[in-house]
Amino acid sequence: MWAEAYLQEFFYKYYSPALLNIPVKIIVLVITFGLLGVCIWGTVTWEQNFDFRWFLPADGASRAYFDANDKYFPSNGFATAIYLDEVDYYNERDEMDALNQEFMDSVWIQSTSVSSWYESYESWLSTAKAGHPDLNADNWPKNDTVFYDWLDEFLASPQGSRFSANIKFNDDGSSSDRIFSSRITASHILFDNSVEEVSGMDNVRGIANDANFAAGEDAAFGYSEVYLNFESNKVIQNELLRNLGLASACVFIVILILLANILQTLLVFCCVIFTLVDLAGALNFWGITIDTVVAVILILAIGLAVDYSVHIGHTFMIFSGTRNDRTRATLGCMGAAVFNGGFSTFLAFILLAASNSYIFTTFFKIFLLVVIFGLFHGLVFLPVILSLIGPSPYLSAKPAEESGKAPTPRAVTPEPEKEKVVHDAGEPNGEPRITPHFNPAFVNEEGVEMKSQTNGSASHQDGEKC
């Protein structure tokens, strides 16, 4: 109780007068907008990246295995494939050749890694069946029956046996009833981040969709097991922006309803947006990238960021007088409470700093920055702005000079109110007995006695807190 009173006195007597000096206001505005500009650049260049190994304990055996594997046995790129269905392999030779060529020419594919049974079959026909009467001048079988008969022979040869797993025939196992499905395999180049992973996935899918088969887009599609992770990375950025936009819109509406003043709502909402932008930029500079964990915690941070500014904005509206007087009264009345709220929030998650878990350390970093930037905009930037362009108070506002001052109550040694004469018939000599009646009292900083705790009087406390 006493610590809170002294903190209120600090905000009213020392902090607010210093903050409301013209040079200090200029410095605060320069720092705020300078920080905002730097963090806007950090937000724009914020990269999206995700690695499942981040969720493994840093000192665990699994993490050590993956690190050693990457160091001594580096990967050559993620495996991928284009799967074909309902394709007329005999009559759609040009489409198949175009698909193979585009696959090898892709910048996201290692050209030497493309393994196409169709291309190898064509090469085998030009050598193994050269001069055969059933082979046309363009080195192509004269009909589809010959095509599939020779395909069986090709898959049984040393050159074609490695493609047996890439062709799925109908249930009877014979190619005479045509191929049910097949695939062309390849390997991606090494990706540096999640953005490149998504681009590589989209490129393979685009190549498959652009293939001009008679069966349409369903005839071919690109797929890899790692695309399951790439899919989440593809949508996370759009989902994050959409959810931040929706949450911000809800915050704006709620602030407008509670404050009932459009200018004050805009000022408070700007503080929230500035906090989020500074947060995003600082996370980029701290080495944290956009992933599912960051996206979830950022949405939670919106509700925390608004708390530091909305109380200051509302308290400013209940005081009348000059803008400087109202701002000083606001800080004296609400500054300590806002600071205590931020400090108690910090104490709630400080222990997460020692965690080895990626989720917990990320949680700590984000909430630490939210508290820092939230307190800065709520207790530094917003009061300066309110002292310059703050809106008019409510009609029910009370004068700032009467209500904004925070008293510093302190206990004093109890003194007797007065001597009361009590006649006690039970005294041996029948004389009246004088009994002093003690009553604890409190005085404010000027030494004026406040109301008695025993008689319950409703005397007005000088410098009453809001």
C-alpha positions, -999 to 999 in steps of 0.1 A, spaced: 0 0 0 27 24 10 49 15 -20 20 22 -43 14 56 -28 51 65 -31 50 53 -67 20 75 -74 38 104 -58 68 98 -80 46 99 -112 28 130 -101 56 151 -86 86 141 -105 79 120 -136 51 139 -152 66 174 -148 98 162 -164 80 144 -192 58 174 -201 88 198 -207 89 209 -243 125 196 -249 116 162 -235 84 160 -256 105 166 -287 130 139 -277 102 114 -270 86 121 -304 119 117 -322 127 84 -304 93 70 -310 91 77 -347 127 69 -352 122 35 -335 90 30 -356 109 37 -388 136 12 -380 111 -15 -369 90 -9 -400 121 -18 -421 126 -48 -398 90 -59 -402 91 -56 -440 123 -77 -442 111 -102 -416 116 -137 -430 95 -168 -427 113 -199 -417 106 -231 -398 127 -261 -388 111 -289 -368 144 -294 -350 139 -262 -331 113 -281 -311 139 -306 -299 158 -299 -267 191 -282 -275 210 -306 -253 191 -337 -264 203 -368 -283 179 -362 -312 192 -327 -318 228 -339 -317 220 -366 -342 204 -342 -368 233 -317 -363 259 -343 -368 240 -357 -398 239 -323 -415 276 -318 -408 290 -351 -420 263 -364 -443 246 -334 -458 214 -338 -478 213 -335 -515 179 -319 -515 143 -331 -507 129 -358 -530 99 -349 -551 79 -364 -579 52 -357 -605 25 -384 -605 6 -392 -637 -29 -406 -640 -51 -412 -670 -24 -403 -695 -23 -418 -730 14 -425 -730 15 -437 -766 -4 -408 -782 7 -380 -759 44 -383 -765 49 -346 -771 32 -337 -739 53 -361 -719 85 -349 -735 75 -313 -727 68 -322 -691 102 -339 -687 120 -310 -702 103 -284 -681 109 -305 -650 147 -306 -657 148 -268 -666 133 -258 -633 155 -236 -611 142 -254 -580 151 -289 -593 185 -305 -597 185 -312 -634 207 -343 -630 184 -358 -605 154 -361 -627 146 -398 -633 120 -403 -660 111 -438 -671 95 -423 -702 127 -406 -714 148 -437 -707 123 -458 -726 126 -436 -756 164 -439 -755 162 -476 -751 139 -479 -782 163 -460 -804 191 -484 -795 176 -518 -786 149 -517 -814 168 -498 -841 159 -511 -875 130 -531 -862 100 -531 -887 76 -522 -859 96 -491 -851 88 -460 -871 113 -435 -885 109 -413 -855 119 -442 -832 84 -447 -820 64 -480 -820 39 -482 -849 10 -488 -825 1 -488 -788 2 -526 -786 38 -527 -796 44 -498 -773 33 -517 -742 48 -550 -753 82 -534 -756 76 -516 -723 75 -549 -705 107 -559 -722 123 -526 -712 114 -530 -676 129 -564 -675 162 -551 -690 191 -539 -669 185 -503 -682 148 -503 -672 146 -524 -641 152 -495 -618 120 -479 -630 97 -508 -620 87 -490 -588 77 -459 -608 50 -476 -629 18 -490 -616 0 -514 -639 -35 -526 -637 -44 -554 -612 -35 -582 -635 1 -570 -636 2 -568 -674 9 -537 -694 -15 -549 -721 -44 -532 -702 -25 -500 -700 -7 -482 -672 -28 -473 -641 -3 -446 -628 33 -436 -630 57 -410 -617 88 -390 -626 111 -385 -596 136 -357 -589 154 -339 -561 150 -302 -551 179 -280 -548 190 -272 -512 167 -246 -497 179 -218 -474 145 -210 -458 108 -217 -458 101 -191 -485 123 -211 -509 106 -243 -498 72 -230 -506 84 -216 -540 99 -249 -549 67 -268 -540 46 -243 -560 69 -247 -590 66 -284 -591 29 -282 -588 28 -256 -615 48 -277 -639 23 -306 -634 -7 -284 -638 6 -268 -670 10 -302 -687 -13 -302 -716 -28 -337 -713 -61 -346 -727 -74 -356 -693 -68 -320 -680 -52 -307 -648 -61 -339 -629 -38 -360 -652 -7 -348 -633 2 -334 -599 34 -328 -579 38 -343 -544 64 -350 -518 62 -360 -481 79 -328 -471 52 -308 -488 31 -315 -457 53 -291 -437 56 -268 -467 19 -264 -468 17 -249 -433 46 -225 -441 27 -215 -473 -4 -204 -454 11 -192 -421 20 -157 -434 -14 -150 -449 -31 -165 -419 -10 -143 -396 -18 -111 -415 -55 -119 -417 -58 -128 -380 -38 -97 -369 -61 -76 -390 -93 -92 -375 -79 -89 -340 -69 -53 -345 -104 -45 -359 -120 -60 -328 -96 -41 -305 -105 -8 -323 -142 -14 -320 -140 -23 -283 -118 8 -275 -143 30 -294 -172 16 -274 -154 20 -241 -139 55 -247 -168 69 -267 -144 94 -284 -131 88 -319 -99 109 -315 -89 92 -282 -97 59 -298 -74 66 -327 -46 78 -304 -48 46 -282 -51 24 -313 -20 40 -328 -1 30 -296 -12 -6 -301 -2 -6 -337 31 10 -329 37 -16 -303 30 -45 -327 52 -30 -354 81 -24 -330 76 -59 -317 78 -75 -352 108 -55 -362 126 -63 -329 119 -100 -333 135 -99 -367 166 -83 -353 166 -108 -325 168 -136 -350 133 -150 -346 115 -159 -379 78 -162 -387 65 -197 -378 34 -212 -362 46 -205 -327 53 -169 -334 20 -164 -352 0 -177 -323 18 -157 -296 16 -125 -317 -22 -128 -317 -21 -131 -279 2 -101 -277 -25 -77 -292 -47 -81 -261 -17 -74 -238 -5 -44 -258 -38 -25 -256 -39 -27 -218 -10 -3 -213 -26 25 -234 -63 23 -229 -62 30 -192 -42 61 -197 -65 72 -225 -96 67 -204 -83 84 -173 -73 114 -194 -109 118 -204 -123 121 -169 -102 152 -160 -109 187 -171 -84 216 -174 -55 222 -196 -40 193 -215 -8 194 -195 -28 194 -162 -49 166 -174 -19 146 -185 -2 151 -151 -33 141 -133 -36 110 -155 -1 99 -147 -5 106 -110 -37 87 -109 -31 58 -133 7 57 -140 16 36 -110 -12 10 -118 -1 7 -154 35 3 -144 26 -23 -118 6 -42 -144 36 -44 -167 60 -53 -140 38 -80 -126 34 -94 -161 71 -95 -165 75 -114 -132 49 -139 -144 71 -151 -173 106 -142 -162 114 -179 -153 108 -189 -190 141 -172 -199 160 -202 -185 140 -228 -205 156 -250 -232 123 -253 -250 119 -233 -282 83 -226 -275 89 -212 -240 119 -191 -250 100 -176 -279 71 -169 -256 95 -151 -232 111 -130 -259 78 -119 -274 61 -110 -241 93 -93 -229 92 -70 -259 54 -65 -256 59 -53 -220 88 -30 -229 72 -14 -259 37 -14 -243 49 5 -213 69 29 -234 39 38 -256 15 39 -227 36 58 -202 58 79 -224 45 84 -259 8 86 -253 10 111 -225 31 134 -247 6 131 -275 -23 137 -252 -6 169 -239 -3 181 -274 -35 170 -292 -56 153 -265 -94 154 -270 -118 173 -248 -129 157 -216 -162 141 -208 -190 163 -196 -188 146 -162 -151 153 -159 -137 166 -126 -110 193 -124 -75 179 -127 -61 201 -99 -86 187 -74 -86 150 -83 -54 142 -101 -31 146 -72 -20 113 -56 -18 116 -17 9 100 3 -7 86 34 14 77 63 6 65 98 12 87 128 13 80 165 -23 78 178 -32 108 199 -63 112 221 -92 129 205 -103 144 238 -109 135 273 -142 121 280 -158 123 314 -174 91 325 -194 89 357 -190 55 372 -213 48 400 -192 19 410 -163 40 422 -157 38 459 -156 75 464 -184 82 438 -161 107 420 -162 108 381 -135 89 363 -117 106 333 -110 81 305 -90 91 274 -103 76 241 -77 69 215 -84 69 179 -59 60 151 -56 86 124 -39 92 90 -26 124 76 -18 133 41 14 149 28 4 184 41 -2 169 76 -40 174 74 -58 147 94 -80 124 73 -111 107 84 -112 86 116 -113 49 113 -135 45 143 -162 71 140 -168 65 102 -170 102 93 -172 109 56 -150 140 56 -134 147 22 -98 137 19 -77 165 6 -60 156 -27 -82 126 -31 -70 101 -55 -91 94 -87 
